[in-house]
């Protein structure tokens, strides 16, 4: 007998995306956050608990977005087009989010909309590896007007805030003026290349890879690439050049971490062994080599260079903020 499984929101009964089978999702109709679980809860009981949670007061500055209330926890940064906040959804499931507030309702809103379009498309992929890599790319909740603490109504893009991510590689570089251990540079670059390989295989490029656009997860040796407003699907004639640009930018990012606060263009770091230095030099300066190798080819070359320089792979704890920094 064939058993059919229907995924429905417990609050409004709207259909949920297939991804609800393996990760937290937001209902596209009512905005409820749905967490996969084995227990069955009656809809009436769920709604009563949800309404009680929504009615409770919020401690601290608050914003309203898409019918939900969010407490602003801390500013994360400010760019040319948006300011970024860490916020927490008020309610029974106090989910933390990254809130990107447009600084104007013109260009800034258009860029947030472009970023949402790209991220939605990547989260909707069903190609091999999508279930894995969709959790290693920013997960958008949507774009809507936010009202509250910042004054007036402004467009805001909300992204899930994955736990454990410490900060950006730009902050890592700031706190390590002598440069990071090259062994850490290896896994950081490998994590970036893994995501880029998936993105490139699915016809997109990032377009703006910088230390500011890579968040690090020290405990799990993870990297999350952010800042997708400039991402696009290049035409066939432009594809190799755009892919090469992403890969060259990833190499320059690692060079910046190895060089620390050295003046001028990022060097390769005094402690960087020759095999790794040669590969970084080639991939940061030779677009043709990057286009020929691709992300997977560079990752294979990185594994070879790492083994030659450091021997068999081993896990080395990473502390992005050394003592006294």
N, C-alpha and C positions, 0 to 999 in steps of 0.2 A: 504494500500500500504506500502511495506517495503522500508524504506529509508536507503541507505548505506552511511556511512560517511568515507571518505578517508582522512587520515592525511598526508600531504605532506609538505616538506620544501619549503618555498617561494623563496629561492635562487636557489636551484638546482633541485627541484621537487622530490627529493628522499623520500621514505616512512619514516615516523617518528614512533617512538614507541608509544604504547598505552598510556603511561604515559603523553604524550604531551597534553592529554585532561584535565589534572588537575595541571600540574606544568611545569616549565621551563625545556627544554631539549636541548641537543646539537645534531645537525645533524651528523650522523655517516659518511656521505660522504664528506660534505664540511666544517664541523666544525662550521657552523653558530649557534648562540644561538637563540632559538625559544621561544618566550613568548606567552602564550595563550591570545587571545583577541577576541573581537566581531567584530572588523572592518576588512574590506577587502582591501588589498593593492595590486595593480598590480605589477607583478614580475619585470617589467622593472624599475618602479619607485623605488622599494625596492633596486634593484641592484645599481642604480645610487647613491642613498643615502649612501649605504654601501661602495661604492668605494670612495666617497668623504670623508667619515669618516676615512677610512683606510689611505688615503693620507695625512691627517693632521699630523703635527709634534707631537712627544711625549715629554712631559716635565719631564726630569729625566732619570735615568738608565732604559734601555729597554732590553727585551729579545724577541726572536721570537720562537714561539712554534706552530707546526702544521699549518704553514702559517699565523698565527695571531701574532700581536704585543702586548706585555704586559709590563706595567710600574711597576717596582719594588717599592713598597711603604714602606715596613719595614720588617726587619728580625723577624721571630717568634720563632726561636730556631735552635739548631743544635744537632743532635744525632750521634750515632755511624756510621750510614750509609747514612744519608742525612741531608742537611740543608733546613730549611723551611722558605718560604717568603710569605708575603701578597703581592699580585700583583693585577693589574686591567687591564682587557682586553681593548685595545684601539679600539674605534669604536662607532657606533651608540648606541650600548647597552653596556655601560662600566661596565661589570660584574666583581665583585671582586672574586678572586680565592685564594686558598692556593696552593702554588707551592713547591713541594718537589723535590729538586735537588739531584741526586745521587752523592755521594762523589767519587765513582769509577764506572767503567763500568763492574764490576764483580759481587761480592756479593750484592752490593748496588742496582744495576739495577735488579737483580733477586728478591730481596725483594720488590721493587716497583712493579714489574710485578706480584708477588704473591698477593700483597695487591689489585692491580687492579682487578685481577681475582676474589677474594673474594667479593669485593664491587660490581662488575658487576653482579655476581651471586645473591647477595642479592637484588640489585635494580631490577632484573628481576623476582623476585618472584611474583606469582599471588595468593598465599594462603590468607586465611582470615586475614585481618589486614595489608596486604602488602601496600595498598595505604596510610595508616597512617604512618606505621613505616619506609617506604622507605624515607620519609622526615625527619626522626629522626636518619638516618644513613648517613655517608658521601656519597656524590654524586660525583662519578668520572667523569671527562671529557675525560680522556685517558692518555696514556703514549707515549711520543715521545721525540726526541732530541730537546733540547733547546739551542739556541745560543745567545750570547750577553754579558751582563754586567759581568757575572762571569768568562768570558774567556773560549774559546773553546766550544765544543759541549758536553753537558751532558744529560743523560736521565732525564726526568722530568715527574713526575706524577702530574696532575692538578686535584684539587677537588674544587667544589663550596664552597664559603666561606659564610655560612649563616649569615645574619645580626643579631646583638644582642648578639652574644656569646662573653663574656668578656675575658675569658682566661681559663687556666687549673685549676683543683683543687689543683695542686701542688703550683701554685701561690697564691691561696686562703689560703692554709696552711702557706705559707711563710709570708703573710701579717697579719695573725691572730695567733701570738705566744702563746696566752692563750687558743687557741682552739675556734671553732665556737659554736654558740648556738645549743644545741642538737635538737631543733625544726627544724633548717635548715638541720641538718644531716638526719632527717627523710625523707624530700621530696627529698633530693639529692639521698639517697639510693633507694627510691621508683622509681625515674625516671630511675636509672640504672637497677633495677630489671625488670621493664617493657620491656626495650629493650632486656635484656638478655632472658627473657621468649620467646619473638618472635624469637630471633636468635636460641635458643636451640630447640624450637619447629620445626624449619626448618633445624635441623640436623647439626648446626655449633656451634663452641665455639670460644670465642675471644682469649684466651690463654695468654694475657699479660695486664690484667687490673691493672692499677696503677693510682695514682693521675695525672700523666702527660698525661694519655690517656683519660681524661674526661674533656670536656669543659663545662662551666656553662653559662646559660642564666639567669642573675639575675632577669630581669623584669618578664619573663614568667615562672620562676621556671623550666627551662629546662636543660637537660644534653645531650650532644652529645658525644658518645663514638668513639674515633679515634684510630689509631695505629693497623690496622687489618692485618699486615704482617704475624703475627704468627697464625692467625685464620686457622682452618681446620675443616674437617668433620670426626670426630673420628669413628673408627669401633665400632660395637655394644659392644664388650667386654671392650672397653676403655671409652665408652660414659659417664657412671655414674661418673667415676673419673675425666674426663675432665670438665664435667658440674659442679661438686663439686668444682673444682679448680677455675673456673670463679666466682662462688658464694662466695667462701672464700676470693678471692682477692677483691671482691666488699666490703665485710665487713671490711677487713683490710684498704681499702681506706677511709671508713667513720671513722674508729677508728683513723687513722692518722689525719684527720681533727678535730676530737674532742679533741685529745691530744695536738695539736699544736706543739710546739717545745720541748716537753718533751723528755728527753734523753732515749735511749734504745728502746725496742719494743713499738709501739704505745699503750698507755693505753686506757682507756675508757672516760677520761675527768672528772674532778671534778664535773662538773655540770650535767653529764648524769644521768637521773633517772634510778632506778633499772630495770624496765621492759625492757627498751631499752638496757641497759648495759648487761643484761642477754642474750638477743637475739643476740647482736653483739658478745659477748663472745662465744656463741655456734656456730654461723655461721662462725666465723673466725678460729675456732680451731677443729671443729667436721665435718670432710668430710662426714661421713656416714649420719649425720643429714641433711647436704646440699643436698646430693644425694637423700635422701628420700623426702624432702620437695620440692625441685626444686625452681625455681625463683618465681613461682606463690604462692607456699606454704609459702615461706619466706615473700613475700609481704603481704599476709593475716595476718601472725603473726606480721609483722611490724605495720599494721593497728591496731591490737588489743593492742599491746604494746604502741603505740602512744596515743590511746584513754585513756588507763589506766593512762599514765603519764601526758598527757596534756589536756585531755578532748576532746570535739568535734573539728574536724579539722577547722582551720582558716588560712587565707592567711596573712603571716607576711613578709613584704618587706625585701629583702636580699641585703646587701651592702658588696660585697666581699672585698673591700678595705676600712676598717674603717678610720675615721678621724685621721690624724697623722701617718698613716702607711707608 
